[in-house]
Amino acid sequence: MTDQAAGITGFNALCDAAATDALLACCASPAWAREVLAGRPYRSADDLYQAADAVLAALSEEDLDRAVAAHPRIGDRPDNAASAREQSGVAAATDAVRSALAEGNRAYEQRFGHLYLVCATGRSGAELLDLLTTRLHNDPSTERAVMRTELAKINRIRLRRMLEDRA
C-alpha cells in the first residue's frame, strides 16, 4: 500500500470530529471542511483533492474570506507550522524585500479589502514580492479568481501533508 493509499484509509477511518479538525487545519472555512467531510469515504488521494477543489470552487465569497483571513500576511512571522513551512523562502529575504512586502501587503489590502494570498511554497521573498506587485494591477474580479486558485494550491499541499501524516 502506498503512503497516499494508507493516508486516505487513515483519513476515512477518522471520526467526524477528528476529520473535521484535520480539514480545518488545511483550510479554515467550516463550510469547506463540512462539504469535503461529506464526501467520505474517498477511494484515493486524488479523489479527495478533486473534491476539495470542487468544494472550494463553489464556496461562497463569505466563506472564501473566512478561509483567507486565517492565513498570515506574506512576510509576517507565521503563527503555525504549516504557514511557517510554506513561507520558509521569506526567511532569507533581505530587509529591503521584507519592508517592500509589508508595504505591498498594506497597498493590496487597501485595494482589495483582504489579505494577499499566494501559494508561497518553494518561492523566495523576492518572487513573492514580484507576484504581489503584479497582482496589484488586477481588477477585483480577476484578483478574487487568482486568490481562489492560490488557496486551492495551498489546500492541496496541506491535504497531501495531512495524508502523509496518517500513513
ABEGO torsion letter per residue (X at the ends): XBAAAAAAAAAAABBAAAAAAAAAAABABAAAAAAAAAAOBBABAAAAAAAAAAAAAABBAAAAAAAAAABBBBGBBBABAAAAAAAAAAAABBAAAAAAAAAAAAAAAAAAGBBBBBBABGBBAAAAAAAAAAAAABBAAAAAAAAAAAAAAAAAAAAAAAAAAAX
